């Protein structure tokens, strides 16, 4: 009996210690007690742990059922794609009737090594993995891809962090967070070189209207809205930097409530992307949800 009691006490101590470590150092691994889906759709007057600006609505575009979306991209037909980094997949999420709800989940790529960055250009879909950049010929009507073409390879030495991609002026730009720099190459991966050193080790970056690289520490997705203001997602909120003539005028909370006062994590806004109609799509790599914020 004493052995049993001692063993139970041992389990309680170990379990309590493990929970303390998770809660304080790895909170995103703990399932939240509140389900954000139950509060959607919402507006600024709806009671919800998630707070949004007045005159906006937040609704659920997709629930990926345990798959955790990271980077978002639209193809030439306006179909939303997401990289599922932890599962090695890239999926298409078509909304055939335009009602801001995913109608189907289509697996486009699988078996990848931590896919992250996505971007479309012409007939190609570009994808970053932990140790390479690849491209595929892509048909936006069938969602089928051609043979994988590895255009840039990095040493697989454990120093490869997730990378994102941008295309500007027929050049490919790739984040290299391990070395705090942005790389540039031709669209076929040739002539790879360091474009700019940055202060940030974030995988995410963007360009401002003058072509300047914007990369901020401790941030995730970055994008500019239709008024030229910079939206930035962090571990617990989305911030809006009001810009004028390239300078920050003020900073405000845009979408908040993903972390509660007790430190409980309800979700994590990750990537941010606007569609052609000005609606903001937000991936959440804790809950497996993709939200859409609209006026």
C-alpha positions as CSV (number, residue, x, y, z in Angstrom):
1,X,0.0,0.0,0.0
2,X,2.8,2.4,0.9
3,X,4.5,1.7,-2.4
4,X,1.2,2.5,-4.2
5,X,0.8,5.8,-2.3
6,X,4.4,6.7,-3.0
7,X,4.0,5.9,-6.7
8,X,0.8,8.0,-6.9
9,X,2.6,10.9,-5.2
10,X,5.4,10.6,-7.6
11,X,3.1,10.8,-10.6
12,X,1.3,13.8,-9.1
13,X,4.6,15.6,-8.6
14,X,5.9,14.7,-12.1
15,X,2.6,15.7,-13.7
16,X,2.4,19.0,-11.8
17,X,6.0,19.8,-12.7
18,X,5.3,19.0,-16.4
19,X,2.2,21.2,-16.4
20,X,4.1,24.1,-14.8
21,X,6.8,23.8,-17.4
22,X,4.3,23.7,-20.3
23,X,2.2,26.6,-18.9
24,X,5.2,28.9,-18.3
25,X,7.5,27.9,-21.1
26,X,5.5,26.1,-23.8
27,X,1.9,27.5,-23.4
28,X,1.0,26.8,-27.0
29,X,1.1,23.0,-26.3
30,X,-1.7,23.3,-23.8
31,X,-5.2,22.9,-25.1
32,X,-7.3,26.0,-24.3
33,X,-10.4,25.8,-22.1
34,X,-12.3,28.2,-24.4
35,X,-13.1,27.3,-28.0
36,X,-12.9,30.3,-30.2
37,X,-15.2,28.7,-32.7
38,X,-18.1,29.0,-30.3
39,X,-17.8,32.8,-30.4
40,X,-17.7,33.1,-34.2
41,X,-19.0,35.0,-36.1
42,X,-18.6,38.0,-33.9
43,X,-18.6,41.8,-34.1
44,X,-17.3,44.4,-31.7
45,X,-20.5,44.2,-29.6
46,X,-20.5,40.4,-29.2
47,X,-19.3,39.0,-25.9
48,X,-16.1,37.2,-26.7
49,X,-12.6,36.8,-25.4
50,X,-11.4,38.0,-28.8
51,X,-11.7,41.8,-29.3
52,X,-11.9,43.3,-32.7
53,X,-12.2,46.9,-34.0
54,X,-15.6,48.6,-34.2
55,X,-17.4,48.2,-37.6
56,X,-15.5,44.9,-38.2
57,X,-16.7,41.3,-38.2
58,X,-14.7,38.2,-37.5
59,X,-15.8,34.9,-38.9
60,X,-14.5,31.4,-39.4
61,X,-13.2,30.6,-42.9
62,X,-11.8,27.1,-42.2
63,X,-11.4,24.6,-39.5
64,X,-8.5,22.3,-40.5
65,X,-9.3,19.7,-37.8
66,X,-6.0,19.6,-36.0
67,X,-3.8,20.6,-38.9
68,X,-2.0,23.8,-38.0
69,X,-1.8,26.4,-40.8
70,X,1.2,28.7,-41.0
71,X,1.7,30.7,-44.2
72,X,-1.2,31.7,-46.5
73,X,-1.2,32.6,-50.2
74,X,-3.7,33.1,-53.0
75,X,-3.4,31.6,-56.4
76,X,-4.3,33.4,-59.6
77,X,-8.0,32.4,-59.3
78,X,-8.2,33.7,-55.7
79,X,-8.1,30.2,-54.0
80,X,-6.5,30.3,-50.6
81,X,-3.5,28.0,-49.9
82,X,-2.0,27.2,-46.5
83,X,1.3,25.5,-45.5
84,X,0.8,22.9,-42.8
85,X,4.4,23.0,-41.5
86,X,4.2,20.3,-38.8
87,X,2.5,17.8,-41.2
88,X,4.7,18.4,-44.2
89,X,1.7,19.4,-46.4
90,X,0.4,22.3,-48.6
91,X,-3.4,22.4,-49.0
92,X,-5.8,24.4,-51.2
93,X,-9.0,25.7,-49.5
94,X,-11.4,26.7,-52.3
95,X,-14.5,28.8,-51.6
96,X,-16.5,28.0,-54.7
97,X,-19.6,30.1,-53.9
98,X,-17.7,33.1,-52.4
99,X,-19.5,33.0,-49.0
100,X,-16.2,33.2,-47.1
101,X,-16.3,29.6,-46.1
102,X,-14.0,26.8,-47.2
103,X,-15.9,24.3,-49.3
104,X,-13.2,21.7,-49.6
105,X,-9.7,20.8,-48.4
106,X,-7.5,19.6,-51.2
107,X,-4.1,18.2,-50.5
108,X,-1.7,19.6,-53.1
109,X,1.6,18.6,-51.7
110,X,2.7,16.1,-49.0
111,X,5.8,14.6,-47.6
112,X,7.7,17.9,-47.4
113,X,10.3,18.8,-44.8
114,X,8.6,21.5,-42.7
115,X,7.1,23.5,-45.6
116,X,6.6,27.2,-44.7
117,X,6.8,30.0,-47.3
118,X,4.3,29.9,-50.2
119,X,4.0,32.2,-53.2
120,X,2.6,32.0,-56.7
121,X,4.1,33.6,-59.7
122,X,2.9,33.0,-63.3
123,X,2.6,29.2,-63.8
124,X,4.6,28.3,-60.7
125,X,4.0,27.6,-57.1
126,X,7.1,28.3,-54.9
127,X,7.5,26.6,-51.6
128,X,10.2,26.7,-48.9
129,X,11.2,23.7,-46.9
130,X,13.7,23.7,-44.0
131,X,16.6,23.1,-46.3
132,X,15.5,24.2,-49.8
133,X,13.3,26.3,-52.0
134,X,11.4,24.4,-54.7
135,X,8.9,25.3,-57.4
136,X,6.2,23.4,-59.2
137,X,4.3,24.1,-62.4
138,X,0.7,24.6,-61.2
139,X,-2.8,24.4,-62.7
140,X,-5.2,26.7,-60.8
141,X,-8.2,24.9,-62.2
142,X,-7.3,21.3,-61.3
143,X,-5.1,22.2,-58.3
144,X,-2.5,19.8,-59.7
145,X,1.2,20.4,-59.7
146,X,4.0,19.2,-61.9
147,X,7.4,17.7,-61.0
148,X,9.3,19.2,-58.1
149,X,12.1,21.5,-59.2
150,X,14.6,22.2,-56.4
151,X,16.0,25.7,-57.2
152,X,17.9,26.5,-54.0
153,X,19.4,24.2,-51.5
154,X,20.8,25.0,-48.1
155,X,23.1,23.0,-45.9
156,X,21.0,20.6,-43.8
157,X,23.0,21.4,-40.6
158,X,20.3,22.0,-38.1
159,X,20.5,25.8,-38.5
160,X,17.7,26.1,-41.0
161,X,14.6,27.9,-39.5
162,X,11.3,28.3,-41.4
163,X,11.6,30.7,-44.3
164,X,9.2,32.9,-46.1
165,X,9.2,34.2,-49.7
166,X,8.4,37.3,-51.6
167,X,8.7,38.1,-55.3
168,X,9.4,41.7,-56.4
169,X,10.6,43.0,-59.8
170,X,11.1,39.5,-61.1
171,X,13.4,38.6,-58.2
172,X,12.9,36.0,-55.5
173,X,13.5,37.1,-51.9
174,X,13.9,34.5,-49.1
175,X,14.2,35.1,-45.4
176,X,17.3,33.5,-43.7
177,X,16.5,34.0,-40.0
178,X,19.4,31.9,-38.7
179,X,21.8,34.5,-40.2
180,X,19.5,37.5,-39.8
181,X,19.4,38.3,-43.5
182,X,17.3,38.4,-46.6
183,X,18.5,36.6,-49.7
184,X,17.9,37.4,-53.3
185,X,18.0,35.3,-56.4
186,X,16.6,35.0,-59.9
187,X,13.2,33.3,-60.2
188,X,15.0,30.1,-61.2
189,X,17.2,30.2,-58.1
190,X,20.3,31.3,-59.8
191,X,22.6,34.1,-58.7
192,X,21.8,33.6,-55.0
193,X,23.3,36.3,-52.8
194,X,22.7,38.3,-49.6
195,X,20.3,41.2,-50.4
196,X,20.2,42.8,-47.0
197,X,21.2,42.2,-43.4
198,X,18.4,42.7,-40.9
199,X,18.2,43.1,-37.1
200,X,15.4,40.5,-36.8
201,X,15.5,36.7,-36.6
202,X,11.9,36.4,-37.6
203,X,11.0,34.2,-40.6
204,X,8.5,36.7,-41.8
205,X,9.2,39.9,-43.7
206,X,7.5,42.2,-46.2
207,X,8.3,45.3,-48.4
208,X,6.9,48.7,-47.7
209,X,5.7,51.0,-50.5
210,X,9.2,52.3,-51.2
211,X,10.7,48.8,-51.5
212,X,12.3,48.8,-48.1
213,X,12.5,45.4,-46.2
214,X,10.4,45.3,-43.1
215,X,11.4,42.5,-40.6
216,X,10.6,42.8,-36.9
217,X,11.8,40.8,-34.0
218,X,9.2,38.7,-32.1
219,X,6.6,39.0,-34.8
220,X,4.9,36.7,-37.2
221,X,2.9,37.8,-40.3
222,X,3.2,41.3,-41.6
223,X,1.1,43.0,-44.3
224,X,-0.1,46.5,-45.3
225,X,-3.8,47.4,-45.4
226,X,-5.5,49.4,-48.1
227,X,-4.7,52.7,-46.2
228,X,-1.0,52.0,-46.1
229,X,-0.9,51.0,-42.4
230,X,1.2,48.0,-41.3
231,X,-0.5,45.1,-39.6
232,X,1.7,42.8,-37.5
233,X,0.7,39.5,-35.8
234,X,2.5,38.5,-32.6
235,X,2.1,35.6,-30.2
236,X,-1.0,37.2,-28.6
237,X,-2.5,39.9,-30.8
238,X,-2.5,41.8,-34.1
239,X,-1.1,45.3,-34.0
240,X,-1.7,48.2,-36.4
241,X,1.0,50.7,-37.0
242,X,-0.5,53.9,-38.5
243,X,1.9,55.1,-41.2
244,X,2.4,58.5,-42.8
245,X,5.2,59.3,-45.3
246,X,6.9,56.1,-44.3
247,X,7.0,56.9,-40.6
248,X,5.0,55.3,-37.7
249,X,2.5,57.8,-36.3
250,X,1.1,55.6,-33.6
251,X,0.5,51.9,-32.7
252,X,-2.8,50.4,-31.7
253,X,-4.1,47.0,-30.8
254,X,-6.1,45.7,-33.7
255,X,-7.3,42.2,-32.7
256,X,-6.6,41.0,-29.2
257,X,-7.6,38.4,-26.6
258,X,-5.7,35.4,-27.9
259,X,-3.9,35.2,-24.5
260,X,-6.0,35.7,-21.4
261,X,-5.0,37.5,-18.2
262,X,-4.2,34.2,-16.5
263,X,-1.7,33.4,-19.3
264,X,-4.0,30.9,-21.0
265,X,-3.4,30.8,-24.7
266,X,-6.6,30.6,-26.8
267,X,-5.0,30.8,-30.2
268,X,-2.1,32.4,-32.0
269,X,-2.6,34.7,-35.0
270,X,0.2,33.8,-37.4
271,X,0.1,34.9,-41.1
272,X,-1.9,37.8,-42.5
273,X,-3.1,38.2,-46.1
274,X,-5.7,40.4,-47.8
275,X,-7.8,39.1,-50.7
276,X,-8.6,41.2,-53.7
277,X,-11.7,42.5,-51.9
278,X,-9.8,43.8,-48.9
279,X,-10.8,41.0,-46.5
280,X,-8.1,40.0,-44.1
281,X,-7.4,36.2,-43.7
282,X,-5.6,35.1,-40.5
283,X,-4.1,31.7,-39.9
284,X,-4.0,30.4,-36.3
285,X,-1.3,27.7,-35.8
286,X,-2.6,26.8,-32.3
287,X,-6.2,26.1,-33.0
288,X,-6.0,25.0,-36.7
289,X,-8.4,27.7,-37.7
290,X,-8.3,30.4,-40.4
291,X,-10.3,33.5,-39.7
292,X,-11.5,36.3,-42.0
293,X,-11.9,39.8,-40.8
294,X,-14.1,42.2,-42.8
295,X,-16.1,45.4,-42.6
